[in-house]
Amino acid sequence: MAGEASSGLPLPGLIRLNRNENPCGPSTQVLAAILDAARQAADCDPEVESAALRDRIARFHSVSSEQVVLGCGSTEILRMAADAFAGPAKTVLAGLPAFDLMDRCARRAGADVVAVPLNRNYSHDLGAMLERADAATGLVYICNPNNPTGTLTRRRDLDAFIRELPETACVLIDEAYHHYVGASSDYASFIDRPLDDARVIVSRSFSKIHGLAGLRVGYAIAAAQTAHRLAAGRLPGGVNVVAARAAAAALDDQEYVRISARRNADDRQEFLNQANARMLRPIDSQTNFVLLNTEQPADAVVEEFRKYSILLAAPYPDFEKHVRVSIGTPAAMREFWAVWDLKPVRHASM
């Protein structure tokens, strides 16, 4: 078991269960591409490499290159969307809780954020969001599967919702966790099954199942006119040569994606089994993390785990007794449960 940090600071050898990353990292094929690109990086033009990656993504998804916008991680995609479609006198609709970066990007752009609590089944409350939508709504943010709950909002409900939105509102569908969703009649990607609506933007990330979080590559796919407006705020050279080559190799290695998804599904089920054995109440997840009801103040639980060099995500609004736990390696998860079973952690609120 990792030792306790008497100073209150995490010790070396952290177990990071707060980032929702592939615990096995990138594939060997991608690692080889990274090494090869690093040797050539000084002589390569990042914009040429970015254009090649954009073309590769376009072919993979059977769209035109002008429909693809690259970003320095999906973080930049969200920032570009807020800058392009929100701003002063505009509002952004989002779920609560959801990935809070959009909140920060929208407020930075000068927009107001309308956060709508999730339904009882932890899907987006689309009816309530429609009630809040009006001519001032510039952007609607839907993270599906949702972060931090790991839950789905049904595709047929999203289709109907988008049709009812004011014509001036664009919709950003964040599919960062798309690859982890098992077969479900409730889910279909807006890239794989596009909606004929120029207001829809879909974002993806190479940071999750592809294991490239440190290289920062994300992308959006939208109708050409929408993509052009989005790309106007892109940072030139924001995707470097090594990152672009690594992302292209990751896209080519779909077998690794399938293996990682199967492994995650097995490890996630084992986590749920362990939680149920301890009479805990996890929210059923379609991602590589689980939101766990600790039945005590989550900030105290997070702090106790940090003392044992295990990092968990900070608590979320309206979910102050829940902690989000990324699915790590089997060894990391055994360590998590060993620490959970310690009395100081189980009774962190006392």
Phi, psi and omega in degrees: 000139178301144183285162180275138179270105183295336179283349185088357178261147179298143177279163172302157182079038180299145168258108186265101177249033184237004188245351178058043180254164174291114185294344179268357179072195181285166180287164178298327178297319179289320178300320178297320178294323178297314180296318180295317180293323180297325180292333185254355192303323184295335184256006185251149177268119182299330180288326175295317179293323178295319178297321178294320178293320179299318178296321180294317178297319180299315178296319182299321183261004178058048174232173177277154181299329181289352175270355184255131176237125178270154176214161175283081190077166176292347174305314180291327177299314179296320179296316179297321179296317179296318180294323185280324191240353175243187181144185180305138182072005176250159175237153175240127177265136179210161176282166176223114001275158173209178179302114192282356178298322179299322177303312182293318180296318181295316180293324176297325179283354179095006181273159170271144179250127176253107182264120184252120181304148179292163174292174177296334177268011176069018170270167177295136178277084187294327177297314178294325178293321177297322179296332181268350182280138177207192184297341179275350182287113181266330186209140173241129182251120179237113175265115188217111000299152188277141171252116029250005187277338181075014188256162182258149164251128189299138183299317182297328177289322178295319179301312180295320180299313182296321179297331183271350181292152173305145185298339182277352185268125171270158183233123176258114176263112182270110182250041181302330185251020182309316189292345182270351183284127176284176179302125183205133176290347181273352187230137168206133179296144176283352171273313182291326178229079188293149174265134182284074183209116185292352181276351186271128175241134179242129178248145175227164182223145171268005185278342189263264188294333181281345175076028185246033185304321183288344181266345172060079174225125173222170177206160175235151173234130182206172172302151188305315183293326178287320179297321179297319179294320179295314185291345179299335180260012183286141175282116178300135181072017183291337175252115185281173185299313182296316180297317181296316179295318180296318180295319178298318178294322179296321179295327180285335186264068182288337177296322178295323177298315180296317179297316181295321179294317179295317180298317179297318180299319178294315182291325177294318179296321177297321177298315179297321178299316180295320178295315180296324179296336180261012178062031176268169185236085176281152171275129183299126191247148173247025186230199177255030175209164179225136174266116190250126176281112183271350181059028175202166181304121186294327182297327177291322178294315179301318180294319179296317178295325179298327178298335178257021176063030173245119183263128176240158180293150177292156180299161183244153178304136180071000179228050188290351177251010181251144170239140176267125183243117174290144177280112180262198176294159177307321179295319179295322181289326174298321178296319178303311183288329176297320178288320178304320185286353174288137184304318181300330179280315181298335181236044185297337183277351184278000000 
